[in-house]
Every structure is written in C-alpha cells, then in structure tokens.
C-alpha cells in the first residue's frame, strides 16, 4: 500500500474569554440627620404615644414663647415709661428752665439798667442767680446729651455765648452808672445777642428734648400685639389639646393641661389689663401734664419777652423801629420793642387761654385765671406809661414801668408768680399719672417669664401623665 502522507489534525478550539466580573451593587446614598429625624418623627406620628409627645413639645414651646415675647415687649415698654418719668421729661423741663433763666436774666438786666444808680440789691441778685442757674442747667444738659448729638452742640454754643452776653451787660451797666449814653447801645447789643442767638438756641434745645420725650411716649404706649396674639394662640392650642384628650379618654380634666391653661390665662389677663392701665396713666400724664407744662412754659417765656421789650422801649427811646403794613396796605412805622411787646402779650393771652382749657381741676385753673387778670391790668398800665412817654414825660413813664406799687413791673411779677405756681401743680400732676402708669407694669416681665415656665412644665406633665398609660 502506498504510504499516506500525514494529514493535519482537527483545528484547536478557540480560546474562550473569561466570564465578566460581577458588578457590585451601588452604595446607598448617605442620608442627612435631618431626613432621618423627619422619618422618625413621621413614624412616631403614626402612633398615639408619638403624637402625644409631639403635642406636648409643641404646647410647651408655645407657652414658653408666649412668656418670652411678653417679658421682652413689656420690658421695653416699662423701660420707655421709666425714661419718660426719670429722664426725658425732667430733661425737657430742664431745657425749658434754661430758656426761662436766660430770658429772666435779660429782663432783669434791662430793669436794672433803667434804674441806673438806683438799681436794687434784689435786682442784682436776681440777675446773678439767673445766670448761675442757666450755667448749671447747661452743665446738666451737657452731661445727659450724647457727645455727637445736636443737643450737645447747642449746649456747647450756649456755653460759649453766655460769658459774652454777661460781659456786654457789665459794660452797659458800667457806662450807664457813669451817665454815658453808649451804655444803652451796649445793652441793646446784649439784648440782640440774647434774642437772636442765645434764646433761639435754647429753644432748639427745648424742642429736641421734647421730641425725645414724645419718642419715649411712642415706645411706652403701643399695645404689645405680638405677645397678645401668642397668648391667644397658646390658649387655643391648650383648649384643643384638652378637647382631644376628652374625646379619646372621656376624661374631662387633665391636671397638667388645666394648670398650663390657668397660668397662660393669668399672664394674658395681666398683660392686657396691666398695659391698659399703664397706657391710661401715661396718656393722662401727657394730656394733663406734659401738654399743660409746654403751654405754661411758652406763656411764661412770652411774659418774660414782653417785660424785656417793655423795658427796652424806654432804653432805646425810639432808636429801633420796624415798618409793617396796615390793613390798607400802607407802611406804618412802630417802635421795634413796643411792637414786639404787643406780639408777646398776644402770645401770652393765647397761652393762658389754652392753659385754662387744659386745667382739669380748680387747683390748676386758679393760678392761670389769676395770671389772666394780671395780664389785663398790665396792658392797661403799659398803655398809660406809653402815653406819658409819647408826650415827653419820660420820668413819669419810667415810674409807671419800674416803680413800686401801681407799676407794670408789679403786674409782671404777679403773672410770673402765678405761672410758676401753675407749673408746679402740673409737674405734680405729671408725676402722679406717670408713676401710676409705670407702676402698672411693675413685675410684669419677671412674672410673665416665671408663669410661662410653670405653664410649660404643666403642659409637659399633663401629656406625660397620658403617656404613662401606654407603658
């Protein structure tokens, strides 16, 4: 047999790919603590014990929040009421006194100038006392003003002007005693400095302190609506919780929830009644105290200006004039100081009429009525003095102005004395009403906080008592 050549064997099997590696499951996303807590809370809310815990926490939080807001708002209002009584109103009166002392010093200086060498010791002492009291008032105002405030700037300017004014008055007095006419010019210059520079600045200080006083009233009197609203909400929530408890257990009372409701009710009533009484007292102190004081201060200032201008009419002897238009439109020339006197007396009359309306008792009305009578006599005597001066009888006119009995100075002193008595009475009225208003809020902040904590504890204990039934 012929040999057969070797044949190729069957093809080798193809290499198989290794099986794919198993893909691991993706790691679960990490959840936040808030999400986990929310899920736990939601799961707990599906059970009665969980719901009770949530209700108890919500009630306690609401009662505590009510107490905290009550303490905060009543504390702010009590602080503002205390500022009204012990800070802003006394500073407002002090600013008015600075004005009065300056104006009275100016009036007394002109009276002493007219007396010449016969200036009395009492007149001199009164002038020096007014200057000293004005300086002391400026020191007090400076100590109670913020360093960069407009009030502090005004006080600094008045402190600089006061020695200048006093120097001018002393020069006028010295020349007058020697019989030099230039003394009258110095006195008029001093009066211009007082009337055009110092008194307007003192008026600005008085106005700024009054604005501060009104701001304190604005902070002290509004109702604490946020606290009242939270109190009503807390009582509604407590009532709902007790009604829910009754429907599920047929138990009428839960001692803890009843205690929480009682404390919240006490706080709410205390808040509403106390603030209503405080508001009434503060409003009364403003209506029958501050308003009357402002009107009386303005009236007293007008009387001082009128007296000063009356004196300067004789000092100037027509050196200063003013031209105004009459009803027909024609120009009419008047003595500047006498014209200002008439304007001041009109202001005084209007102020006394307003003060009489504001007086709420006979003790406050009596001195105002007396001042009105003094003012009428003053006008009559002033007219008689001007008639004597117009006909050239200067000595008789001077006697009718700065003389003793029957002079206009007697009327001015009576007006000033009666206005001072009225101011003293209204100051006492303010103190009484403001004290009542502040007293109505005494202890409310601390009491509300303590009762709120007790109420929250009562709510927690009441719910805890219910939870113990599930153990």
Protein Blocks (a to p, Z undefined) as FASTA:
>chain_A
ZZdddddddddddddddddddddddddddddfklmmmmmmmmmmmpmklmmmmmmmmmmm
mmmmmmmmmmmmmmmmmmmmmmmmmmmmmmmmmmmmmmmmmmmmmmmmmmmmmnmmmlcf
klmmmmmmmmmmmmmmmmmmmmmpcfkbmklmmmmmmmmmmmmmmmmmmmmmmmmmnopa
klmmmmmmmmmmmmmmmmmmmmmmmmmmmmmmmmmmmmmmpccfklmmmmmmmmmmmmmm
mmmmmmmnopabafklmmmmmmmmmmmmmmmmmmmmmmmmmmmmmmmmmmmmmmmmmmmm
mmmmmmmmmmmmmmnnomaccddddfkopacdddfklmmmmmmmmmmmmmmmmmmmmpcb
fklmmmmmmmmmmmmmmmmmmmmmmmmmmnopamlmmmmmmmcehiaklmmmmmmmmmmm
mmmmmmmmmmmmmmmmmmmmgoklmmmmmmmmmmmmmmmmmmmmmmmmmZZ
